[in-house]
Amino acid sequence: MKMVTLKQLKEDLSGWAEKAAKGESIQVTKYNKPYITLVRSNTQDLHIGSRYGKGTLKCVIKGGLGGLSLKYLSEDRDGIT
């Protein structure tokens, strides 16, 4: 089992995640104490329903908001109430 600090994990998360995905256990430490362990995911525990990826997305607001959401976001950023 490899050991890595939380800081090192943050700096190269994708690299450490790739190693864990290949089956290597990685002990993450915080303040020199064991914090978490990265391990490969067990896909047998993952449930994917028969409708996965077959759904469609549709707008729930008919006609949209006509730019009102952008207006309110802009006012919020400018501090106008």
Sequence and secondary structure as in RCSB ss.txt:
>XXXX:A:sequence
MKMVTLKQLKEDLSGWAEKAAKGESIQVTKYNKPYITLVRSNTQDLHIGSRYGKGTLKCVIKGGLGGLSLKYLSE
DRDGIT
>XXXX:A:secstr
 EEEEHHHHHHTHHHHHHHHHTT  EEEEETTEEEEEE    GGG    TTTT      SSTT  TTHHHHHHHH
HHHT  
